[in-house]
Amino acid sequence: MDMTTSDPLVGATLDRRYFVESRIAGGGMATVYVAHDLRLDRRLALKVMHPSLAQDPTFVQRFINEAHSVAKLSHPNVVQVFDQGEDQGHVFLAMEYVPGRTLRDLLKARGRLSPRETLNVMASVLAALGAAHQAGMVHRDVKPENVLLTEDGRVKVADFGLARAVEQSNQGLTRTGTLMGTAAYLAPEQIEKGVADARSDVYAAGIMFYELLTGGQPHTGETPIAIAYQHVNEDVPRPSHFLPGLPPEVDALVTKATERDPRYRPSNAGQYLAKVLQVLQRLPASPAGGEAPLAPVAPTAATASVTAPQLIAGGAGPGTENATMVVDMNSAGLRDDDYDDEYDDYRDGDGGRRRKLLIGVGAAVLALVVLLAGWWFLVGRFENVPDVVGASPEAAREAILDEGLVYTLSEEPVYSDADAGTVGRTDPESGERLSPGDEVTVYVSQGPQNVTMPDLTGEDSANALAAMEDLGFSPDNLEQVDVNDEDVPPGEVISTDPEAGAEADRESTVTITVSRSISVPAVVGQEQSAAEATLEDLDLSVKVVEEESEDVDEGVVIRQSPDNGASVGANGEVTLTVSTGPPGITIPDVVGMSVRDAKDELEDAGFDVEVERILGGRVVSHQSHTGKAPEGTEITITATPGGIDFGDIEDDD
């Protein structure tokens, strides 16, 4: 069926601007059309989202946001986004039209690319991804289908942002549906945790790198889940396993990008591009007439090796170590009766010479049989353990199986000079001779056991512990000791044991001494004495500041500094602001005044007055309060005859 003529969008105009000319491609999330921009009179590509996605408002909004970000990304290796819109339920992108074909089309036509061709393609792809990573964007769906090749040989990467919009939508496609389209290129962290960053794009680029070199994907299976499982649990094999003669530095590029632990990959496409360009510059120039692709080697019946014992012992091989070697003299043409019957015919002249020749040939055959049999039992039936230290476990497995030995991966980690994650050692060691079917145990390296201790002085304690774990130290071997040190801010590292620059054993304990940090408790609202006791019990000093308050009772803490929850060092100071009660009123000085006048003046000032008279006194000689006091405070005035203050008269015994 002609999809162009049956597609209702062909011949339609979207947004009164984009006239749809023809349909050129369809996928799991969108259909691509060639359209004509009526406003700017130019051809462009129109990517129209499938209705199931366009009906999801959450997806549409995220898709619009992503489109805005991608539109700001200007790079010669990125398919430019011109516009985004929605018309009659159709959500679309207006993009640069790139006539040509996809990288997938090229792979189908060519099978695979030469190393130099692969490096050139990858350099362009990584340049595009590097520009996106620098702008804070992650592609999330790097694969040959999203790499376009122009008719003049340029490389352009498409579909930035679309995968993220689908990934974050809570309708339309499920997570399983997303895996369906991209499982072959998904990084382990995308599968396990559902998160992706620039290193996830680097992993997908490494998988594509492998596919361009070998013509096949490293992990295959009948279902996307089976493929995803392999990404999480199996290393990507080295391309040189299938391409003998591939430069080791090209091999290393693929291995570095496809590390299962993202910490060991280049942190972004820009860093990976720099490594690719270095290798490309050192790669020998193509011979005249173009670079011939390397011939892949796959284990087939035609390439199976045939050993000497198979030639001389009727196919004896593994499992025949204890068989008895029998030489069939009849098959060698040396029957005793024939020799006796013809002896007389050959003892003289040509017959004698022929007899001697036959005897010589028979002796030579017998000697050869004995020699080969001896070689087989002493040397030939043994296989050497291959040297796989420093290789990935997957590459080690292939090398060991190729020797006819049994591969076993130990869960026991070891320390060695090999990089972490590669083979640290084997048991038996490389070079030892084993019988076919014997077992070789592979141990994965955690890196060297001793590392140089970094300088962590002044670092935050959490960052210091994380740095040590990044060096391969188990949390059980890291001990933090808190001490009081007024000269070092709380929470910062004072010293380490071993000290900076010394050798640290990953199996031994590393002690990190940290300035003690005290969390200031909440004491607002407490009585001053209780608040002071709480703080002093924590080795904190207390400073008290008094303040009048109409709302807080006298002697109660109004506020504290630092506030509760703040961290301070030992002997740190906490300031408490304590209430002295409501603001006071100045108490009039009424000593010497008549009782009536004194009472009137105090009451006018807002105080209650209590009068005490001694011997009928009428002149105030003493008052109970001076200075300031809250309104309503009771003031006692004492009146004595003549204003004498009897309280000042001492006993004269």
Sequence and secondary structure as in RCSB ss.txt:
>XXXX:A:sequence
MDMTTSDPLVGATLDRRYFVESRIAGGGMATVYVAHDLRLDRRLALKVMHPSLAQDPTFVQRFINEAHSVAKLSH
PNVVQVFDQGEDQGHVFLAMEYVPGRTLRDLLKARGRLSPRETLNVMASVLAALGAAHQAGMVHRDVKPENVLLT
EDGRVKVADFGLARAVEQSNQGLTRTGTLMGTAAYLAPEQIEKGVADARSDVYAAGIMFYELLTGGQPHTGETPI
AIAYQHVNEDVPRPSHFLPGLPPEVDALVTKATERDPRYRPSNAGQYLAKVLQVLQRLPASPAGGEAPLAPVAPT
AATASVTAPQLIAGGAGPGTENATMVVDMNSAGLRDDDYDDEYDDYRDGDGGRRRKLLIGVGAAVLALVVLLAGW
WFLVGRFENVPDVVGASPEAAREAILDEGLVYTLSEEPVYSDADAGTVGRTDPESGERLSPGDEVTVYVSQGPQN
VTMPDLTGEDSANALAAMEDLGFSPDNLEQVDVNDEDVPPGEVISTDPEAGAEADRESTVTITVSRSISVPAVVG
QEQSAAEATLEDLDLSVKVVEEESEDVDEGVVIRQSPDNGASVGANGEVTLTVSTGPPGITIPDVVGMSVRDAKD
ELEDAGFDVEVERILGGRVVSHQSHTGKAPEGTEITITATPGGIDFGDIEDDD
>XXXX:A:secstr
  HHHH TTTT EETTTEEEEEEEEE SSEEEEEEEETTTTEEEEEEEE HHHHT HHHHHHHHHHHHHHHT   
TTB  EEEEEEETTEEEEEE    EEEHHHHHHHHSS  HHHHHHHHHHHHHHHHHHHHTT   S  SGGGEEEE
TTS EEE  TTHHHHHHH SSSS HHHHHHHHGGG  HHHHHTS   HHHHHHHHHHHHHHHHHSS S   SSHH
HHHHHHHHS    GGGTSTT  HHHHHHHHHHT SSGGGS SSHHHHHHHHHHHHHHS    TT           
GGG    HHHHHTTS  TT TT      TTTTT  HHHHHHTHHHHSSHHHHHHHHHHHHHHHHHHHHHHHHHHH
IIIIIT EE    TTS HHHHHHHHHHTT EEEE SS B  SS TTSEEEEES TT EE TT EEEEEEB S SE
EE    TTSBHHHHHHHHHHTT  GGGEEEEEE  TTS TTBEEEEES TTSEEETTS EEEEEE  EE    TT
SBHHHHHHHHHTTT EEEEEEE  SSS TTBEEEEES TT EE TT EEEEEEE  S  EE    TTSBHHHHHH
HHHHTT EEEEEESTT  EEEEES  SEE TT EEEEEEEGGG  GGG     
